[in-house]
Amino acid sequence: MPRPKLVKILSYVLIGLLLLLQYPLWIGNGGVFAVWLLDREIEAQEAENARLKERNQALEAEVNDLKQGLDAIEERARAELGMVKQGETFYQTIDGNNKEAAADKRK
């Protein structure tokens, strides 16, 4: 029959070993907390990837429009470069509130 003091010491040692084994599981590298953090990072990266994928698809569609259609090229030339077709007349309207700003630009 084991001595009560020896049983008490043995139980403390076993509890200590159990706690030492639990540390890597919960807090250590590759533990539950680290996996949780990695899951959050993966979710954030997937959201960023989805946003970039949508942007890339929009850019690809724009490139295809520019390669295949003259209408898209004409629209960009008009909007970004201020170009007009031959035989067209360009009219610029000035809002009544912006007459002073337009007069300053002419000086």
Buried (B, 14 or more C-beta within 10 A) or exposed (E): EEEEEEEEEEEEEEEEEEEEEEEEEEEEEEBEEEEEEEEEEEEEEEEEEEEEEEEEEEEEEEEEBEEEEEEBEEEBEBEEEEEEEEEEEEEEEEEEEEEEEEEEEEE
